[in-house]
Amino acid sequence: MIYVYSIYFDHMNHQPTAELILQQIAQIQRMDQGILSVIRQGPQGPYYNHQCYENGRNVSRYVPAEQVPALEEAIEGYRRFQELVKQYVQLQVQKTRAQRQAGLKKKTPRPKSSWPRNKKSNN
């Protein structure tokens, strides 16, 4: 199964914006975690197993052959979601660090204290 996403990026020159990444996340219609595997071959074809973690426990379920394409799409949707979230986090971290760095360069003067200053004596 091949998935084509409508938005392409030239990774050499452009980075996707946070808004664009969020739009792509919103386009994901199905998600499921885990892996799909063939547990054995039968006379009518393969038998499939979906394995994932739920509430800290490893859960395994039989998947009828007619449901396999939809489950593969859902697993790919979750993988794509994870990839996009990682990109979003990287963008936000870069933005936050750049803002913090820009703030350091400004070096705003410290506010004057209302406490009277005592002159040091040379005694």
Secondary structure as UniProt FT lines:
FT   TURN            11..13
FT   HELIX           18..27
FT   STRAND          35..42
FT   TURN            43..44
FT   STRAND          45..54
FT   TURN            55..56
FT   STRAND          57..63
FT   HELIX           65..67
FT   HELIX           68..106
//
